[in-house]
């Protein structure tokens, strides 16, 4: 189709290669610049305007592709009706185009044009390739001369030095603005880096590396030498000098934005310390920054003997006290990982540990927030941990195949049942990102916050501070009146666990510095302390009681500033709400805080704090040295002290605590001697150094070492078989992953006795490790033709097996009670009886939706024996049971009464090395059925009653099941009978019920074990079950007279001694049930009973068999 004056032709460009984008951009820029020069030149010679020519027909040709130039082109024919003799200076103009014209002769008024000498031939136009619909419009124009003012600047074009620049070279650089690459910048590009100075972040630096960052890295109070400092993510890496100092430069390409400001991310690593993640926030035109970083010493080290897959995981210890735990189920480990080692660092939010928190400002993005739209919030911390983990081959473990449980010690004020959001630190965004939540639970008498994670980095239990307030200030030198904004100021919560750096803020034309802090509410007043760093030391703002202030290193002398009761925030750099004056409670408040700097006395600086060893035996000594320098050059004094202990109990090592004195810069030395006796085979010793000057200013630094009882061990004991009797002539293998040359096998004698002699001094211990392992003993045994193995660590107290510690502490070599004692010659004698399981059941089931296409290996591991008390150990199926993909069932397999996992491995259609795992609970010697496979429609029948026993209609019910290869979520509403049937996968399942009428929420858990039989769960069921508990000792004999205590969720509790058959019977309603014994053999069981409906007209009978020698089975699901 054709039109007068022009025609529009549309077509779609099917491809545009990304790699040519830069090339096209450069070509287009060159064409536009050349066109502007041609247009300027033409119009400068004569005045006039370009007007469309009438009676013109333009026929646009089809699109073609030129492979050489990689451009599209069209051929366009122009015909003009009538007399053309008066026509001259014609141009074919592209008046509109959706993509750039590549071969234009010039530009007029921003439009590409082609000079027309005649109309006899076609005009070929080349276009850049582009995605999307394509169209262009052409017109023929002729120049009509006239006197005009093109740029409307009041100067005719024929007199205008810049006829197309109304500002007439505004920057006076001799280049008209319409062709000036930097029209508002007279220097244009002074450093010749192709960036106009007005837009150049580094206008005087052609390397664009103008952000200077210097700093001081401390570790537990002393300078750290040779710490790596990475400026930017993946950027330049520097190393600190002997004074802990570093300095380097970066460019604007390293900048990130956290929704509050631009910042340079800095990552600091030093052996034995936590990772330092620092944000250097950009402030206006400032390009020179100084920071102080204090790293925390690693809290705990996980080695080969720490089994994170055990029930309850491993206990995390800091300075000899438990601070949390980590559990990674086998199925959650990354593919190929069979072992987890590494370090864990815990930061106590109720101490100055928070100074080492990533980012330093607890700035966060709540779940569901959009970082491009929503403002970040600040957090109040309840504890954080860093996990640096590797597998058995040294590969970093970051992402998991399923959830892991992270628990941290609950802080003051939290109570059982509280839920706390869980957050991880994102280095790229410089923010804490919300992901999941934890619940405060009681375990072993301690309150912990526990939640699930699926990757490892820094994790933090926090609650967002959703209502902020703002305090503005200006710090000035009291004597000179000069601003002290060259110092970095911070606010920390005096009444809450949080911190906030100062931020530049603007309100209209008013610019100021401010803190965004937690708001005060009626009956809940909050307050902050303000501090800065001088020479790496933290100085608080202290009131002089006359509206002036001074600086102090004492937190008790720090001024407390109440926070406002009015909403306000400067998190984004722009004031939202109100911002009060920091000194608003002073008599004459103006926000200006004069500070007396005349009497500031910097404390001594501790460097080169070195220990000759990090591991000692009892009574051994080691040297240590340190350099102490006073910034003012005054004399220094050193005071030393030490203490040792494990899990809070202390004993004394020794160090010369006579004060040492010397001039500034003196290199001091001392000697530490480990205790001559220990309460435990391994204890942690702290060496603390206080350096002070004559004015009393002091710096404290500390280091931790490990002290062990001995290298020599004598291990003796008896192996008791599955019949409870001493087992003669069975092999007991000793194995030590850290020292394989000690591996050996002992065979029991006719009385079932065995003995090992170990000398760990033969091992080449790594000087950096903080403890050593005493290894494990393994017994392989047979039960009804099936091979099993039982493994027991000699030093299980490293893994949090707290129950064995009292026996180790109290045991003697002749007591015949499991434990260790230290002989006069320094050797450690351990008595270790090994009790193989005596209570056995059988396990069998169907295989439904078998995913495997090759031979399958079936293995079993038992949770209940992973931790041990009084002699039991970790038990697993030694010889895997082969199965075929065509098998539809397995078993029966003889199996100890326990909880555990069935583990399958083989090839699936998608994965040549796939695996599946299925939990099971065996609570009595009765046969147990447990179906396995990828079946995800196992029925669950839930009935909801209120506390009066009436059906609840319309309740919201949801279940989530987690099994070998299946994650299934299902939900529904109860009918008129209060019932609903949902479907889940074969495996662990949890659920919740919400009664919107009464506002009640109920939780339950189960293991779906049968694919074709519904699991029945009655919430507030009124029927009662008859429970029979039978208690056996370590050799399988019933225990008479043991007082068993029990109480239920919906049943009152009681305590009853076992009868002559070792039995206790009682009735309970559905719900959770606690069963425990303290007097004599100890055990504890937590049971969830799903229903108590009549079976055969009689109350449902539940048998629970307990071996009191075994470790507690904390969770059973009897449903």
MISE-443423 format. One record per residue (C-alpha): x, z, y. Coordinates in steps of 0.5 Angstrom, whole numbers, padded with zeros to 4 digits, always signed. Layout:
XZY...
END
This chain:
+0000+0000+0000+0002-0001+0007+0001+0002+0014+0002+0000+0021+0008+0003+0024+0010+0006+0017+0008+0008+0010+0009+0014+0006+0011+0014-0002+0011+0020-0006+0015+0021-0013+0018+0027-0017+0025+0028-0018+0026+0030-0025+0033+0033-0024+0037+0036-0019+0044+0039-0022+0046+0046-0019+0053+0044-0019+0052+0038-0014+0049+0043-0009+0055+0045-0005+0057+0038-0004+0050+0035-0002+0050+0041+0003+0057+0039+0006+0055+0032+0006+0048+0033+0010+0052+0038+0015+0057+0032+0017+0051+0027+0018+0047+0032+0022+0054+0033+0026+0056+0026+0027+0048+0024+0029+0048+0029+0034+0055+0026+0037+0052+0019+0037+0045+0021+0040+0049+0025+0046+0053+0019+0047+0048+0014+0047+0043+0018+0052+0049+0019+0056+0050+0012+0058+0043+0011+0061+0037+0015+0061+0030+0013+0058+0027+0015+0051+0025+0012+0045+0018+0009+0044+0015+0006+0038+0014-0001+0037+0007-0004+0036+0005-0009+0031+0010-0007+0026+0009-0007+0018+0014-0003+0014+0014-0004+0006+0017+0001+0003+0021-0001-0004+0021+0003-0010+0026+0008-0012+0032+0007-0015+0038+0011-0018+0045+0009-0016+0050+0012-0021+0056+0011-0017+0054+0015-0011+0049+0020-0015+0044+0018-0010+0037+0015-0010+0035+0009-0005+0030+0005-0003+0030-0002+0000+0025-0003+0006+0022-0009+0009+0020-0010+0017+0016-0015+0020+0014-0015+0027+0008-0020+0029+0008-0024+0036+0013-0025+0041+0020-0021+0039+0024-0024+0044+0023-0018+0049+0025-0013+0044+0032-0011+0044+0036-0004+0041+0031-0003+0036+0032+0002+0031+0029+0004+0024+0028+0011+0024+0026+0016+0019+0021+0020+0022+0019+0025+0016+0023+0026+0010+0022+0031+0004+0030+0030+0003+0036+0029+0007+0038+0022+0009+0045+0020+0006+0047+0014+0010+0044+0014+0017+0048+0011+0022+0046+0017+0027+0041+0022+0029+0036+0021+0035+0032+0027+0037+0034+0030+0030+0032+0024+0026+0036+0019+0022+0036+0012+0024+0039+0005+0023+0041+0000+0028+0036-0006+0027+0040-0013+0029+0035-0017+0025+0029-0016+0021+0031-0022+0016+0034-0017+0011+0032-0011+0007+0034-0004+0010+0037+0000+0004+0036+0008+0005+0040+0013+0001+0037+0020-0001+0040+0026-0003+0037+0028-0010+0032+0034-0010+0027+0038-0014+0019+0037-0012+0015+0032-0009+0018+0026-0005+0016+0023+0001+0018+0019+0008+0016+0016+0014+0019+0010+0017+0018+0007+0024+0021+0002+0029+0023+0004+0036+0026+0001+0042+0030+0005+0047+0026+0005+0054+0030+0006+0060+0028+0011+0065+0031+0017+0069+0029+0024+0065+0031+0031+0064+0032+0031+0056+0034+0039+0056+0029+0041+0061+0034+0044+0065+0033+0041+0072+0039+0037+0072+0038+0029+0070+0041+0027+0064+0045+0022+0068+0048+0028+0072+0048+0033+0067+0055+0035+0063+0051+0037+0057+0044+0033+0057+0042+0036+0051+0044+0043+0052+0039+0047+0057+0044+0052+0057+0050+0047+0059+0055+0050+0055+0053+0057+0055+0059+0060+0052+0064+0056+0057+0068+0054+0052+0068+0046+0054+0063+0044+0048+0056+0043+0049+0051+0047+0046+0048+0042+0042+0054+0040+0038+0058+0047+0039+0059+0050+0032+0059+0056+0035+0054+0055+0041+0054+0063+0043+0061+0064+0041+0067+0062+0046+0072+0064+0041+0068+0060+0036+0072+0062+0030+0078+0065+0033+0081+0067+0026+0079+0060+0023+0076+0062+0017+0070+0058+0018+0065+0063+0020+0063+0064+0028+0066+0070+0031+0059+0073+0033+0057+0072+0025+0064+0074+0022+0064+0081+0019+0072+0081+0020+0073+0077+0026+0080+0078+0027+0082+0077+0020+0082+0070+0017+0083+0074+0010+0076+0078+0011+0079+0084+0008+0078+0088+0014+0074+0094+0011+0080+0100+0010+0078+0105+0005+0083+0111+0004+0082+0117+0000+0084+0124-0003+0082+0125-0011+0082+0132-0013+0081+0134-0020+0078+0141-0021+0081+0143-0014+0088+0140-0015+0090+0133-0013+0090+0128-0019+0096+0123-0019+0096+0116-0022+0088+0116-0022+0085+0109-0022+0081+0107-0016+0077+0101-0016+0075+0098-0010+0068+0094-0011+0065+0093-0017+0070+0089-0021+0075+0089-0015+0082+0091-0013+0085+0097-0017+0089+0102-0014+0093+0108-0017+0093+0115-0013+0100+0117-0011+0103+0124-0013+0099+0127-0007+0092+0124-0010+0092+0119-0004+0090+0112-0004+0089+0107+0001+0086+0099+0000+0082+0094+0004+0076+0090+0001+0072+0085+0004+0064+0084+0006+0063+0081-0001+0064+0088-0004+0058+0090+0000+0052+0093-0004+0045+0095-0001+0042+0101-0003+0035+0100+0001+0038+0105+0006+0045+0102+0008+0050+0097+0006+0056+0101+0002+0062+0099-0002+0062+0102-0009+0068+0105-0011+0070+0107-0018+0075+0113-0020+0078+0114-0027+0083+0120-0029+0084+0122-0036+0080+0128-0038+0076+0128-0032+0069+0125-0031+0068+0118-0027+0067+0118-0020+0062+0113-0017+0063+0113-0009+0059+0110-0004+0063+0108+0002+0057+0107+0007+0058+0102+0013+0057+0105+0020+0056+0100+0026+0062+0096+0027+0067+0102+0024+0071+0099+0019+0076+0105+0017+0073+0110+0013+0076+0116+0009+0073+0120+0003+0075+0126-0001+0073+0126-0009+0073+0132-0013+0072+0130-0021+0070+0135-0026+0074+0136-0032+0071+0133-0038+0066+0138-0041+0066+0136-0049+0070+0131-0053+0066+0128-0059+0070+0127-0065+0069+0124-0072+0067+0130-0075+0061+0131-0070+0055+0128-0073+0050+0126-0067+0046+0123-0073+0044+0130-0075+0038+0133-0074+0038+0137-0068+0045+0132-0066+0051+0136-0063+0051+0141-0058+0055+0140-0052+0059+0145-0049+0062+0146-0043+0067+0152-0041+0066+0155-0048+0058+0155-0047+0053+0151-0049+0050+0146-0044+0046+0141-0048+0045+0137-0054+0046+0129-0056+0042+0126-0062+0042+0119-0064+0038+0117-0070+0042+0113-0075+0037+0107-0074+0038+0108-0066+0046+0106-0067+0048+0099-0065+0049+0094-0070+0055+0096-0074+0056+0103-0071+0057+0108-0076+0061+0113-0072+0060+0116-0065+0066+0119-0061+0068+0120-0054+0067+0125-0048+0061+0128-0045+0061+0131-0038+0056+0136-0035+0054+0138-0028+0051+0144-0026+0046+0143-0021+0047+0150-0019+0054+0150-0017+0059+0145-0013+0059+0141-0019+0054+0136-0015+0059+0134-0010+0062+0130-0016+0055+0127-0017+0055+0119-0017+0053+0116-0010+0054+0123-0007+0047+0122-0004+0042+0123-0010+0038+0117-0007+0033+0114-0012+0028+0109-0014+0022+0111-0018+0019+0108-0024+0015+0102-0021+0018+0101-0015+0020+0095-0012+0027+0095-0009+0026+0089-0004+0020+0093-0002+0020+0100-0003+0024+0105+0001+0028+0110-0004+0027+0117-0004+0032+0123-0005+0032+0127-0011+0032+0135-0013+0037+0136-0019+0036+0140-0025+0042+0138-0029+0046+0131-0030+0051+0129-0036+0056+0123-0036+0057+0120-0043+0063+0116-0045+0062+0114-0052+0065+0109-0057+0064+0107-0064+0069+0108-0070+0073+0101-0068+0073+0104-0060+0068+0099-0058+0064+0102-0052+0057+0104-0054+0052+0103-0048+0046+0100-0051+0042+0103-0057+0038+0100-0062+0033+0105-0061+0032+0112-0057+0037+0118-0057+0035+0125-0055+0039+0128-0049+0038+0135-0048+0041+0139-0042+0040+0147-0040+0034+0148-0036+0035+0151-0029+0033+0157-0026+0025+0157-0025+0023+0152-0030+0019+0154-0036+0017+0152-0042+0012+0146-0042+0015+0143-0035+0016+0136-0035+0022+0133-0031+0023+0125-0029+0029+0122-0033+0034+0118-0028+0040+0114-0030+0045+0111-0025+0046+0104-0023+0053+0102-0020+0050+0096-0017+0044+0098-0013+0048+0105-0012+0041+0108-0014+0038+0113-0019+0033+0109-0023+0027+0113-0026+0026+0112-0034+0022+0116-0038+0022+0124-0037+0024+0130-0041+0020+0136-0043+0022+0144-0042+0023+0146-0049+0025+0153-0053+0031+0152-0058+0035+0158-0061+0032+0162-0055+0035+0157-0050+0030+0153-0045+0033+0146-0045+0030+0140-0042+0030+0134-0047+0028+0127-0047+0030+0120-0050+0034+0115-0047+0036+0108-0050+0043+0107-0046+0049+0111-0044+0051+0112-0037+0050+0118-0032+0043+0121-0034+0040+0126-0029+0034+0130-0030+0031+0131-0023+0024+0131-0019+0023+0126-0013+0023+0129-0006+0017+0125-0004+0016+0129+0003+0022+0129+0007+0024+0132+0014+0029+0130+0019+0034+0133+0023+0038+0130+0028+0045+0132+0031+0051+0131+0035+0057+0135+0034+0062+0136+0039+0069+0139+0040+0067+0146+0044+0074+0145+0048+0074+0138+0050+0067+0136+0049+0069+0130+0045+0064+0127+0040+0066+0129+0032+0063+0124+0029+0069+0121+0026+0068+0127+0021+0064+0126+0015+0058+0131+0015+0053+0133+0010+0047+0137+0008+0046+0141+0002+0040+0145+0000+0041+0152+0001+0034+0153-0003+0034+0147-0007+0039+0143-0011+0040+0137-0007+0045+0134-0002+0044+0128+0004+0050+0125+0008+0049+0124+0015+0046+0117+0017+0046+0113+0023+0038+0113+0025+0035+0109+0031+0028+0110+0034+0027+0104+0039+0033+0104+0044+0035+0111+0042+0041+0112+0037+0043+0118+0033+0046+0121+0027+0041+0125+0022+0040+0128+0016+0034+0127+0011+0032+0133+0008+0027+0137+0004+0021+0139+0008+0019+0146+0009+0011+0147+0007+0007+0154+0008+0010+0159+0004+0015+0155+0001+0021+0154+0007+0027+0150+0005+0034+0151+0009+0040+0147+0009+0048+0148+0010+0052+0143+0013+0059+0142+0011+0065+0137+0012+0072+0136+0009+0078+0137+0012+0084+0135+0008+0080+0135+0002+0077+0142+0003+0070+0143+0004+0068+0147+0011+0061+0149+0012+0058+0150+0019+0058+0157+0021+0054+0160+0027+0058+0164+0032+0051+0167+0035+0052+0164+0042+0049+0157+0040+0056+0155+0039+0059+0154+0032+0066+0154+0028+0068+0152+0021+0069+0156+0015+0071+0155+0007+0066+0161+0005+0059+0159+0003+0057+0166+0005+0058+0165+0012+0055+0158+0013+0049+0158+0017+0043+0156+0014+0038+0151+0018+0031+0152+0016+0028+0145+0015+0022+0142+0019+0015+0143+0017+0013+0136+0020+0014+0129+0016+0020+0125+0018+0026+0120+0015+0032+0116+0017+0033+0114+0010+0033+0106+0012+0036+0107+0018+0030+0107+0022+0026+0113+0024+0020+0114+0020+0016+0120+0023+0019+0126+0027+0026+0128+0027+0027+0135+0030+0034+0138+0033+0038+0141+0028+0039+0147+0033+0031+0147+0034+0031+0155+0033+0037+0156+0038+0034+0159+0045+0036+0152+0049+0036+0147+0043+0039+0140+0045+0041+0138+0038+0049+0138+0041+0053+0143+0037+0059+0145+0040+0064+0147+0035+0071+0151+0036+0076+0147+0033+0082+0151+0036+0082+0156+0030+0081+0152+0024+0086+0153+0019+0087+0149+0013+0088+0152+0006+0094+0150+0002+0094+0143-0002+0095+0144-0010+0099+0138-0013+0103+0136-0019+0099+0142-0023+0102+0140-0030+0101+0144-0037+0106+0142-0042+0101+0143-0048+0094+0142-0048+0093+0145-0055+0096+0152-0058+0096+0156-0064+0095+0164-0063+0101+0167-0060+0104+0161-0058+0107+0160-0050+0107+0154-0046+0110+0153-0039+0106+0150-0033+0108+0148-0026+0105+0146-0020+0107+0144-0012+0103+0148-0007+0104+0145+0001+0101+0148+0007+0098+0143+0012+0101+0148+0018+0107+0149+0014+0106+0156+0013+0108+0160+0007+0104+0160+0001+0102+0165-0004+0100+0164-0011+0095+0168-0016+0094+0167-0023+0089+0169-0028+0086+0167-0035+0081+0168-0040+0079+0165-0047+0073+0165-0051+0067+0161-0054+0060+0161-0053+0061+0166-0048+0065+0171-0051+0071+0173-0048+0078+0175-0050+0085+0175-0046+0091+0171-0046+0096+0173-0042+0100+0170-0036+0104+0173-0031+0099+0175-0026+0105+0178-0021+0103+0174-0014+0108+0168-0013+0111+0167-0006+0115+0161-0003+0115+0156+0003+0111+0150+0004+0112+0145-0001+0115+0150-0006+0115+0148-0014+0112+0154-0018+0112+0155-0025+0109+0160-0030+0108+0161-0037+0102+0162-0041+0101+0166-0048+0095+0165-0052+0092+0171-0055+0094+0174-0061+0088+0174-0064+0081+0170-0064+0074+0172-0065+0073+0165-0067+0078+0160-0071+0078+0156-0064+0077+0158-0057+0078+0155-0050+0082+0158-0045+0082+0157-0037+0088+0158-0033+0086+0159-0026+0090+0158-0020+0089+0161-0013+0093+0159-0007+0093+0162+0000+0096+0162+0006+0098+0168+0011+0091+0167+0014+0087+0168+0008+0085+0161+0007+0085+0159+0000+0084+0153-0005+0083+0154-0013+0084+0150-0018+0084+0151-0026+0085+0147-0032+0083+0148-0040+0087+0149-0046+0085+0150-0053+0087+0155-0058+0087+0155-0065+0088+0161-0071+0093+0157-0075+0095+0151-0078+0095+0154-0085+0089+0155-0089+0087+0157-0096+0080+0155-0098+0077+0158-0104+0070+0158-0107+0065+0157-0113+0061+0151-0114+0054+0153-0116+0050+0147-0119+0043+0144-0119+0041+0150-0124+0044+0155-0120+0050+0157-0124+0057+0156-0123+0059+0149-0125+0066+0148-0129+0070+0142-0129+0067+0139-0123+0072+0135-0118+0072+0138-0111+0075+0133-0106+0078+0135-0099+0078+0130-0094+0081+0130-0087+0080+0124-0082+0085+0126-0077+0090+0127-0083+0089+0123-0089+0096+0125-0092+0092+0132-0093+0087+0129-0098+0087+0132-0104+0082+0134-0110+0081+0140-0114+0078+0141-0120+0074+0148-0122+0076+0152-0127+0071+0155-0133+0068+0160-0128+0067+0154-0123+0072+0156-0118+0077+0152-0114+0082+0153-0109+0086+0148-0103+0092+0150-0099+0092+0146-0092+0098+0146-0087+0095+0142-0081+0102+0142-0078+0104+0136-0082+0099+0132-0078+0102+0128-0072+0097+0131-0067+0095+0127-0061+0098+0132-0055+0092+0130-0051+0086+0132-0056+0083+0139-0054+0082+0141-0061+0084+0139-0069+0079+0138-0075+0080+0142-0081+0077+0137-0085+0071+0137-0090+0070+0138-0098+0066+0133-0102+0062+0134-0109+0060+0129-0113+0054+0131-0118+0049+0128-0122+0041+0129-0122+0037+0126-0128+0042+0120-0128+0042+0119-0120+0049+0120-0117+0049+0125-0110+0054+0127-0106+0054+0134-0102+0059+0134-0096+0061+0140-0092+0065+0141-0086+0070+0147-0086+0069+0147-0078+0062+0146-0077+0062+0151-0071+0065+0145-0067+0058+0141-0069+0054+0147-0066+0053+0150-0073+0052+0157-0069+0049+0161-0075+0056+0161-0079+0060+0164-0073+0058+0171-0074+0060+0170-0081+0066+0167-0079+0067+0173-0074+0066+0178-0079+0068+0175-0086+0074+0178-0089+0078+0174-0095+0075+0179-0100+0068+0179-0098+0066+0173-0102+0062+0172-0096+0063+0165-0093+0067+0165-0087+0074+0166-0085+0079+0171-0083+0086+0171-0080+0092+0174-0084+0098+0178-0082+0102+0172-0083+0098+0168-0078+0095+0164-0084+0087+0163-0084+0084+0165-0091+0077+0162-0092+0072+0163-0097+0067+0158-0098+0062+0157-0104+0058+0151-0105+0051+0151-0107+0048+0144-0109+0041+0144-0108+0037+0147-0113+0029+0145-0111+0028+0138-0113+0022+0134-0112+0021+0126-0114+0020+0120-0109+0017+0114-0110+0012+0109-0106+0010+0102-0105+0014+0097-0101+0009+0093-0097+0011+0087-0092+0018+0087-0095+0022+0083-0090+0029+0082-0094+0030+0076-0097+0036+0078-0101+0038+0084-0106+0037+0090-0102+0041+0097-0102+0037+0103-0102+0040+0110-0099+0038+0116-0098+0040+0122-0093+0037+0129-0092+0037+0132-0085+0036+0139-0088+0043+0140-0090+0047+0137-0084+0048+0143-0081+0049+0149-0086+0048+0156-0086+0051+0161-0092+0054+0155-0096+0050+0149-0096+0052+0142-0093+0050+0135-0092+0047+0131-0098+0046+0124-0099+0045+0119-0104+0052+0117-0107+0050+0110-0111+0046+0106-0107+0040+0104-0111+0039+0096-0112+0032+0093-0111+0030+0086-0111+0026+0082-0105+0020+0081-0110+0020+0089-0112+0013+0092-0110+0015+0099-0111+0021+0104-0112+0022+0110-0115+0021+0115-0118+0028+0118-0115+0030+0125-0116+0031+0128-0109+0032+0135-0106+0026+0139-0103+0028+0137-0095+0027+0132-0090+0031+0126-0089+0031+0118-0089+0031+0112-0093+0035+0107-0091+0035+0100-0093+0040+0094-0092+0040+0087-0094+0039+0080-0091+0032+0078-0087+0031+0071-0085+0033+0072-0078+0039+0077-0080+0044+0077-0085+0046+0084-0084+0039+0088-0083+0037+0095-0084+0031+0099-0084+0030+0106-0084+0024+0111-0086+0023+0118-0085+0020+0123-0090+0018+0130-0091+0018+0133-0098+0016+0140-0097+0015+0143-0104+0017+0141-0112+0011+0137-0112+0012+0129-0113+0012+0126-0106+0010+0119-0105+0012+0115-0099+0011+0107-0098+0016+0103-0094+0016+0096-0091+0015+0093-0085+0007+0094-0086+0004+0096-0079-0003+0097-0080-0003+0104-0084-0010+0107-0082-0010+0114-0078-0017+0117-0078-0017+0122-0072-0023+0126-0070-0023+0130-0064-0027+0137-0063-0028+0141-0058-0026+0149-0058-0033+0150-0060-0033+0145-0066-0037+0140-0063-0035+0133-0063-0032+0130-0057-0035+0123-0055-0031+0118-0051-0024+0121-0052-0018+0117-0050-0014+0116-0056-0007+0113-0057-0002+0113-0062+0005+0110-0062+0009+0109-0069+0016+0108-0070+0019+0105-0076+0024+0101-0079+0023+0094-0076+0016+0096-0073+0014+0099-0066+0007+0099-0066+0002+0102-0060-0006+0102-0062-0011+0106-0058-0019+0107-0058-0024+0112-0056-0028+0117-0061-0035+0115-0063-0041+0120-0063-0038+0123-0069-0032+0124-0065-0028+0120-0069-0024+0113-0068-0019+0110-0073-0013+0107-0071-0007+0103-0074+0000+0104-0074+0007+0102-0078+0010+0106-0084+0014+0111-0080+0014+0117-0075+0008+0117-0071+0006+0121-0065-0001+0121-0061-0005+0124-0055-0012+0125-0054-0015+0126-0047-0022+0129-0046-0024+0126-0039-0030+0131-0040-0026+0137-0040-0020+0135-0038-0016+0137-0044-0010+0133-0047-0008+0134-0054-0002+0132-0057+0000+0131-0065+0005+0128-0069+0005+0125-0076+0009+0121-0081+0005+0115-0084+0007+0115-0091+0001+0111-0095-0001+0104-0093-0008+0104-0096-0010+0111-0095-0012+0114-0088-0008+0119-0085-0013+0124-0083-0012+0128-0076-0017+0133-0074-0016+0136-0067-0019+0143-0067-0021+0142-0074-0026+0148-0076-0024+0148-0084-0018+0152-0086-0013+0151-0091-0010+0155-0096-0002+0155-0095+0002+0158-0101+0010+0159-0099+0015+0160-0104+0022+0163-0102+0028+0162-0107+0035+0164-0106+0041+0160-0106+0041+0159-0114+0034+0158-0115+0031+0165-0116+0025+0167-0113+0026+0172-0107+0021+0178-0108+0020+0183-0102+0022+0178-0096+0018+0179-0090+0015+0172-0088+0012+0172-0081+0007+0166-0079+0002+0164-0074-0001+0158-0072-0004+0154-0066-0011+0155-0068-0010+0161-0072-0008+0168-0071-0001+0170-0074+0001+0176-0079+0007+0178-0083+0007+0179-0091+0013+0181-0096+0013+0176-0102+0011+0178-0108+0014+0178-0115+0013+0171-0115+0017+0170-0108+0010+0168-0106+0006+0169-0099-0001+0166-0098-0005+0165-0092-0011+0161-0089-0010+0157-0083-0014+0152-0079-0011+0145-0077-0005+0144-0072+0002+0147-0071+0004+0153-0076+0011+0157-0075+0014+0160-0081+0020+0164-0081+0024+0170-0084+0029+0174-0080+0030+0181-0085+0035+0178-0090+0036+0171-0091+0034+0167-0085+0029+0161-0085+0025+0158-0080+0020+0152-0081+0015+0148-0076+0009+0145-0079+0004+0140-0077-0002+0140-0081-0007+0135-0080-0013+0137-0083-0016+0142-0088-0022+0138-0090-0025+0141-0097-0022+0137-0103-0026+0138-0109-0030+0143-0106-0025+0147-0105-0020+0149-0099-0014+0144-0098-0008+0147-0102-0001+0146-0099+0005+0149-0102+0011+0150-0098+0018+0151-0102+0024+0154-0098+0031+0155-0101+0033+0161-0096+0040+0159-0097+0039+0152-0093+0039+0151-0086+0033+0151-0082+0028+0145-0083+0025+0145-0076+0020+0140-0077+0015+0138-0083+0009+0134-0082+0004+0136-0087-0002+0132-0085
END
